[in-house]
Amino acid sequence: MKRRARQVLGAVTAWVRDEGADLALRLTLIDLLFVPVGSWSVRPFVMLLAAGGLLHRAVLRSPATWFLLTGLTGWRVVADWPMADNHAYLLCYWCLAVFLSLLAPCPAASLSQSARSLVTLVFVFALIWKALLSPDYLDGTFFRVLLLSDRRFESLSLSVGGMSTGDLEVARKFLETGLHDPKRSVPNVVEPPSQRRLASTATWGSLAMEALVAFTFLLPGRSTALLRSTALLVFCAITYAVAPVSGFGWILLAMGVAQSPQDAHGLRLLHVVCFALLLLYREIPWLTWCG
């Protein structure tokens, strides 16, 4: 066991000391293995390409690999249209950016610029949507409804929000069916003050963290690399502790690695640690222990 642990640690150390671009590609492929995309007609090919890239450096750096992944992830978006998840689009854009960067004279520099631009656009557009275009976000309605209706947040509502299982089920059934039935009476749903505070905290907390990431990624110059990475790491470590979309966080961390300076081994290691942390969040039901 100790020997295997040393081998794993040695492999991670070698990855961190390698080019940031290669580590970013590896993290992306690990994401594709942990969260396979698409239906049966797409998923096996994505997983084979991901496994091949992790096992062979030539496959990892081949533009053909990323051209095929762009097509496969793009087909997933088309097949799920118009209900594809947000990170499905981002994953497709990222695979396309990798493909184009590998064709450039300096792939690492091209990928770094693409990664920084994509992260910036993600968070700037998120701010525009939440702060300017969606009044039901700023008044807390979005998270109040999400915490009641989305079963992935049930543990959070029960443990932190103080909801009872019965009240949560009544609210969920009404939100799923009652809103479209004008003759149905509105149930008397008990929403504890702690649930309201949870929704408010989620609303303004996520807005503040996204604004911080957007601001730091808009700052020019190499000297801001530490600020950018710190903001992104804090966002991922906090957000995906409760948001059950670790695949989105892994894509962001892969792009964070790609845009970090080539000699920033410590920063890259922190991204790998955060990547592993998101895996623990996904596999350990820690929210159920808070009640």
N, C-alpha and C positions, 0 to 999 in steps of 0.2 A: 504493500500500500504506500509506504513512504517513497519507494522507488518510483512508482507511478506518479505520485504527487510531484516529485522533483522533475520528472519528465514533462508534466503539464506546465509547471512553473518555468522550466527552461524554454519550452515552446512559446509561451506567452512573452517571456523576456526577449526572445529573438524577434518576435513579431513587433514588439514595441520599439526595438532598436532598428528595425528595418524602415524603409521609406513609409512616411505617413500615408501615401497613396495606396500602397499594398495593404496596409493594415485596414484602411477604410474599405477596400474591396472585400477583404476577408470578413470583416464584421457584417457587411451587407449580405454576403453569402450565408453566414451563420444565421442571420435574420431569416433568410429565405428557407433554411432548413427547419428552424424553430417554428416559423409561421408560414407554412406552405401556402401559396396563393393559387386561386383559380379552382376549377372543377377537375374531375378525373382526366379530362382531355388536355389539361395544361400542367397540372401539379407534378406528375412524374418527370416531365422534361425539365421543369424548373429545378427540381430536387437533384436530378442527375447533373445538370450544369453546375449547381452550387457545390455538390460534392466533388466534382471534377476540379473545380477551381481551387477548393481547399486542399486537395491532394497534390495537385500539379501546378507549379508556378506558371508554366507556359499557358495553361488553360486560364489561370487567373488573369494574366495580362493580355490575353488574346482579344482583340476587338470583336472577333466573331462571337465569342462567348456573350459579350454584353449587348451585341446586336440582337442575338437570339433572345436574351433576357428582356430586352426592350420590347420586342415583339410579343413575347409571352405575357409580360405584365400589362402591356397595352391591350392585348386581347381580353385579359381579365376585366379591364375597365369597360371595354365595349360590350362584353357579355353581360355585365351587371348593370349596364346603363338603364336608367339614370341613378341607380341606387348604390353605386360603388362608394366604398368608404373614402374619406379624404386621403388617408395614407396610401391608398391604391394608386391615386394620381401621382403623389409624391414619389412613390417607388418607381413608377414608370419614367418620370422625369429624371430621376437620379440615375437609373440604368442608361438612359439616353445620354446624360451628361458624361458618364463614365466611358461609354462607347466613343463619343466625340473626342474626349480628352485623350484617349489612347491613340487616336489618329493624329494628335497635335505634335509639333516638334518637341515640346517639353510637357509630357503628360502630367507630371506632378503639379506644376504651376497652373496648368489649365484646369485640372480637377479641383485644386484649392480654390480658384476663383469661382468655379461653378458651384462648389459646395457652399461657399460663403454667400453667393447670390441667392441660391435656393433657400437657405435658412432665413436670410433677410426677408425675402418675399413671403415666405410662409408666415412669419410673425407680423410683418407689416399688414398683410391682408387680413390676418386674424384680428388685429387691432381695429382695422377699418370696419370689419363686419360687426364686431362686438360694441365698439364705442360710438360708431356713427350710423350704422345701418339697421341695428336691431334694438329698438327700445325695450323689447321683452327680455333682452339680456341684462341691461343695466338695472332694471327694476327687480331683478332676481327671479322672474318667472321661469326663465330657461332652466336654472338649476333646481328650482322647486318642483317643476314637472319631471325633470330628468331623474331626480332622486326618488321620486315616487313610482315612475313608470318603468325605468330601466332595471331589469332584474340583476344586472351586473353590479349595481350600486346598492343592492338590498342590504348587504352586510354593513355598509357605511351608514345607511339610514337607521338600521336597528341598533348598532353599537354606539354611534356618535350622535345621530339625530334624535334618538330616544323614541322612535316610532315603535308601536307594537306590531306584531305580525298580522293581527286581524285588521287594524286600521290601514296598514300598508296594502293588504290584499284588496280591501274595499276601494281604496283610492285608485289602485292600479286597474281594477275592472272598470271603474267609471271612466278613467282616462282612455282606456282602450276601446270602449264601446259606447259609453254614455254620452259623450260629446256629440255624437252623430245621431242621437235619438232625442228630438226636442220634447217628446212626451215623458221622458224618463226624469224622475225627480232627482235633485242633487243630493247625494248621501251626506250625512253628517260626519265628515272626516276630521278626526282629531289630529292636528298638526302641532306638535309641541314647540315651544319657543326655541328649544335646542335645534330642531330641524330647520326652523327659519334662520337661525344664526349660522347653521352649517351651509345653507344655500347662499346666504350673504357673504360668508367667508370665501366660499368657492368662487363666487362671482367676482369679487374685487381682488382676491388673491391671485387668481389665474390671469386677470387683466393686468395686474401689476407685474407679475413675472414675465408675461409675454411682452409688455412694454419694455422691460429691462433688457430682454434678449434682443428685441428689435433695435433698441437704442445702441447697445454695444456693438452689434453687427454693422450698424451704419457708420460707426466711427472709423475714420481712415487710419491707415498706417499699421506697420508691423507691431508697434509698441502696444497696441490694444489687444493683441492676441490673448493675453492672460485674462483680460476682462471678458472677452467674448466667450472663451472656454468656460470660465467660472460661471457666467450667467447661464449658459446652456446646460452645464452640469447640475446646477442648483435647480433649474426648471425641471429637468428630467428626473432627478432624484426625488423631488417633492410631488410632481404631477402624477407620475406613473406608480407612485405608492398607492394611489387610490383609483386612478383611471385605468381600467382593464384593457389597455391598448398598447401593450409593451412593444408590439411591432413598429408602431409609429415612433416610439422613443428610440428604438434601435437604429432606425433610419437616420434620425436626427444626430445620434451619437456617431454614426459612421461618417456623416457629413462634417461633424465637428472635428473628427480626427483628420479628415482630408484637408481642412482649412487651417490646421495648426502648423506652426513653423516646423521645418524639417528637423531641427535640433532640439525640439521640445519633447524629449522622451518622457519627462515627468507628466506633462499634460496628456500625452497619449495613454500613458498608464492609467491615469485617472478616468479617462473615457472607457477603457477596458473594465476597470473596477465598477464603474457606473453601469456598464452593459451587463455585467454579472449581477449587480444589485437588482436590476429590472427583472432578471430571470428569477431571482429569489422572490420578488414581489408577486410574480405570476404564479409560482408554484406553492408558496406558503400562504395559507388563508389567515394572515395576521390580523385582519380587521375583525374577524370573528372572536378574537381574544380580547378585544377592547371592551366588550359589553360586560 
